[in-house]
Amino acid sequence: MTVRKNQANLTPAEKRRFVDALLELKRSGRYDTFVTTHNAFIMSDTDNGDRVGHRSPSFLPWHRRFLIQFEQALQAVNPDVALPYWDWTVDRSPASSLWAADFLGGTGRSRDGQVSDGAFAVTAGKWPVSVRVDGRGFLRRALGSGGQQLPTRAEVDSVLAMPTYDTTPWNSASDGFRNHLEGWRGVNLHNRVHVWVGGQMATGVSPNDPVFWLHHAFIDRLWAQWQARHPGSTYLPVAGTPSVVSLNDVMRPWNDVTPADMLDHTRHYTYDTAA
């Protein structure tokens, strides 16, 4: 069984295996297919039209399936690799070990955001950014972008306490757990972290930055914690809701996966017990 660990607890060997698997997926061209898929959905998901990956109830099961598919791609390179998660309520600084040169590398330089250390820096020559929103073909970051502060544990707990998964109008105006976690309302958890990292993470091509996967693994872990705290609550809507994915509707781009299929993550992986 795959066990996803807090990145702060990875051994040097585990970090190397993860980084090496990422680099191999990039070299083979497989990595960029994930970037392309994510960007396509973020561009097509709208509040008033069909929405699948974002601004909708299926934000969480869609990304859970997306991460499983990516994790399986990593494990095809090295079966000992699992997705780590980044607990940004604890590792809140650009000086955190997450951003060290032996793992993801640090922030970008001020004039253009270019990351200049670690395996994903353009100078290392192994991480060309091909799926772009502009002409810059290198990984960019601006940690602490826009004066943002990463969410606190108290803010996370306030969202985990919400008993209802989602509500009408099932978009970025909705109340309920999903939308507060996604970040269009309230304390803003998920979206705020994307903005804090900056660079490609603040765009539709956010998976260009490997931290995307660690961030979303933590979002997924929070969903799992919410499910455990509210066993009487479930995914909503259950059925018959235009423009959104109901419990047993198929989620694009897959033709065989529904939100109901994604409710039990333990069929695929578990999380460590780190606080």
C-alpha positions in Angstrom: 0.0 0.0 0.0 1.3 3.4 -0.9 1.8 5.7 2.1 2.0 9.4 1.5 4.4 11.1 3.9 4.9 14.7 5.1 7.7 16.1 3.0 9.4 17.4 6.1 9.9 13.7 7.2 11.4 12.4 4.0 14.8 10.9 4.1 17.5 12.1 1.7 17.1 8.9 -0.2 13.3 9.4 -0.5 13.8 12.9 -1.7 16.3 11.8 -4.4 13.9 9.0 -5.6 11.1 11.5 -5.9 13.1 14.1 -7.7 14.6 11.5 -10.0 11.2 10.1 -10.9 9.9 13.6 -11.7 12.9 14.3 -14.0 12.4 11.0 -15.8 8.7 11.8 -16.4 9.7 15.2 -17.8 12.4 13.7 -20.0 10.0 11.2 -21.5 7.3 13.8 -22.2 4.8 12.2 -19.9 5.0 15.0 -17.3 3.8 17.7 -19.7 0.6 15.8 -20.5 -0.5 16.4 -17.0 0.2 20.1 -17.3 -1.8 20.3 -20.5 -4.7 18.4 -19.0 -4.9 20.7 -15.9 -4.6 23.9 -18.0 -7.4 22.7 -20.3 -9.8 22.2 -17.5 -8.9 25.4 -15.6 -9.6 27.3 -18.8 -12.9 25.6 -19.5 -14.3 25.5 -16.0 -16.6 28.5 -15.5 -19.2 29.5 -12.9 -22.0 29.6 -15.4 -21.1 26.7 -17.7 -19.9 23.1 -17.4 -17.3 22.8 -14.6 -15.4 19.7 -13.6 -12.0 20.3 -12.1 -12.5 23.7 -10.5 -15.2 26.0 -9.1 -17.4 23.0 -8.6 -18.2 20.1 -6.2 -16.0 17.8 -8.2 -12.9 19.9 -7.5 -11.8 17.4 -4.8 -12.6 14.0 -6.4 -11.2 15.3 -9.8 -7.9 16.2 -8.2 -7.9 13.0 -6.2 -8.1 11.0 -9.4 -5.5 13.3 -11.1 -3.0 12.8 -8.3 -3.6 9.0 -8.4 -2.9 8.9 -12.1 0.3 11.0 -11.6 1.4 8.9 -8.7 1.0 5.8 -10.8 3.2 7.4 -13.5 5.9 8.1 -10.9 5.6 4.5 -9.7 6.0 3.2 -13.2 9.5 4.9 -13.1 10.2 3.8 -9.5 7.7 1.7 -7.5 9.2 3.0 -4.2 8.0 6.5 -4.9 4.9 8.0 -3.3 3.6 11.6 -3.5 4.7 13.6 -0.4 2.5 16.3 1.0 3.3 19.9 2.1 1.7 21.0 5.3 1.9 24.7 4.7 0.3 25.4 8.2 3.7 24.3 9.6 6.3 24.8 6.8 5.4 28.4 6.2 8.7 30.0 5.2 10.8 30.3 2.1 13.6 29.0 4.3 11.7 25.7 4.9 13.5 22.5 3.9 10.9 22.0 1.1 12.7 24.8 -0.8 16.3 23.6 -0.3 18.5 22.9 -3.3 18.4 19.1 -2.5 14.6 19.0 -3.0 12.5 21.5 -4.9 14.8 24.5 -5.0 14.0 28.0 -3.8 12.3 31.2 -4.9 12.9 32.9 -8.1 15.1 35.9 -8.8 13.4 39.3 -8.6 13.7 40.4 -12.2 12.0 37.5 -13.9 11.1 34.9 -11.2 13.6 32.4 -12.5 14.4 29.6 -10.1 18.2 29.3 -10.0 19.0 26.4 -7.7 18.0 22.7 -7.4 17.2 20.1 -10.0 14.4 22.1 -11.6 16.4 25.3 -12.3 16.8 26.2 -15.9 20.6 26.0 -15.4 20.3 22.3 -14.5 19.0 21.7 -18.0 16.5 19.1 -17.1 13.3 21.0 -16.6 12.2 23.0 -19.7 8.8 24.6 -19.4 7.1 23.7 -22.6 3.4 24.2 -21.7 3.4 27.9 -21.2 1.2 31.0 -20.6 4.0 33.2 -21.8 7.3 33.0 -23.6 9.4 32.1 -20.6 10.6 28.5 -20.8 11.9 28.2 -17.2 10.4 27.5 -13.8 9.3 30.6 -12.0 8.4 31.3 -8.4 7.9 34.3 -6.1 7.5 32.8 -2.7 5.4 35.1 -0.5 3.9 36.7 -3.6 1.6 39.6 -3.2 2.2 39.9 0.5 0.2 36.7 1.0 0.5 34.7 4.2 0.0 30.9 4.1 -3.1 29.6 5.8 -2.9 28.9 9.5 -3.9 25.7 11.4 -6.8 27.7 13.0 -8.1 28.6 9.6 -7.8 25.0 8.4 -9.7 23.8 11.5 -12.5 26.4 10.9 -13.0 24.9 7.4 -12.8 21.3 8.6 -15.6 22.1 11.1 -18.1 22.9 8.3 -20.6 19.9 8.2 -21.9 20.4 4.6 -19.9 19.3 1.6 -21.3 21.9 -0.9 -24.3 23.9 -1.6 -26.1 25.7 -4.5 -25.2 27.4 -6.8 -22.4 24.7 -6.9 -19.7 27.2 -8.1 -17.3 29.8 -6.7 -20.2 31.5 -4.9 -21.2 28.4 -2.9 -21.0 28.0 0.8 -19.9 24.8 2.4 -16.7 22.9 3.0 -15.6 22.4 -0.7 -15.6 26.0 -1.7 -14.0 27.3 1.5 -11.2 24.7 1.0 -10.9 25.5 -2.7 -10.6 29.1 -1.7 -13.2 31.2 -3.5 -14.9 32.1 -0.2 -14.0 32.6 3.5 -10.4 32.2 4.7 -9.2 30.9 1.3 -7.0 27.8 1.7 -6.1 26.2 -1.6 -6.1 29.2 -3.9 -4.1 31.3 -1.5 -1.2 28.8 -1.5 -1.0 28.9 -5.3 -0.8 32.7 -5.1 1.8 32.6 -2.3 4.2 30.4 -4.4 3.7 32.6 -7.5 5.2 32.0 -10.9 3.5 29.2 -12.8 1.7 28.1 -9.6 -0.5 31.2 -10.0 -1.6 30.2 -13.5 -3.5 27.4 -15.2 -0.2 25.6 -15.9 0.6 25.3 -12.2 1.7 21.6 -12.5 4.8 23.0 -14.2 6.0 23.5 -10.6 6.5 20.2 -8.8 5.2 21.7 -5.6 1.8 21.5 -7.2 1.6 17.8 -6.4 2.7 18.3 -2.7 0.2 21.1 -2.3 -2.7 19.1 -3.7 -1.7 16.0 -1.7 -2.2 18.1 1.4 -5.5 19.4 0.1 -6.5 15.8 -0.5 -5.4 14.9 3.0 -7.6 17.6 4.4 -10.5 16.2 2.5 -9.8 12.8 4.0 -9.7 14.4 7.5 -13.1 16.1 6.8 -14.6 12.8 5.7 -13.4 11.2 8.9 -14.8 14.0 11.1 -18.2 14.1 9.3 -19.1 10.5 8.5 -22.8 11.4 8.1 -22.0 14.0 5.4 -21.2 13.0 1.9 -20.6 14.4 -1.6 -23.2 16.8 -2.9 -25.1 17.1 -5.3 -26.3 13.5 -5.4 -28.0 13.6 -8.7 -29.6 15.6 -11.5 -27.8 18.9 -11.3 -27.0 20.7 -14.6 -23.5 21.8 -15.5 -21.8 20.0 -12.5 -20.8 16.5 -11.8 -23.2 14.7 -9.5 -22.2 11.8 -7.2 -22.5 9.0 -9.9 -21.7 11.1 -13.0 -18.6 10.4 -15.0 -15.8 13.0 -14.6 -14.0 14.1 -17.8 -11.4 13.4 -19.0 -11.8 9.9 -17.7 -14.7 7.8 -19.0 -14.9 5.4 -16.1 -14.5 7.5 -12.9 -17.2 9.1 -10.8 -17.0 11.1 -7.6 -18.5 8.1 -5.8 -15.5 6.1 -7.0 -13.1 8.6 -5.3 -14.7 8.8 -1.9 -12.6 6.1 -0.3 -8.9 7.0 -0.8 -7.7 4.0 1.2 -8.3 1.8 -1.8 -5.4 3.5 -3.4 -3.1 5.0 -0.7 -3.0 6.1 2.9 -1.5 9.1 4.7 1.0 8.9 7.5 0.0 9.8 11.0 2.2 12.9 11.3 0.4 15.8 13.0 
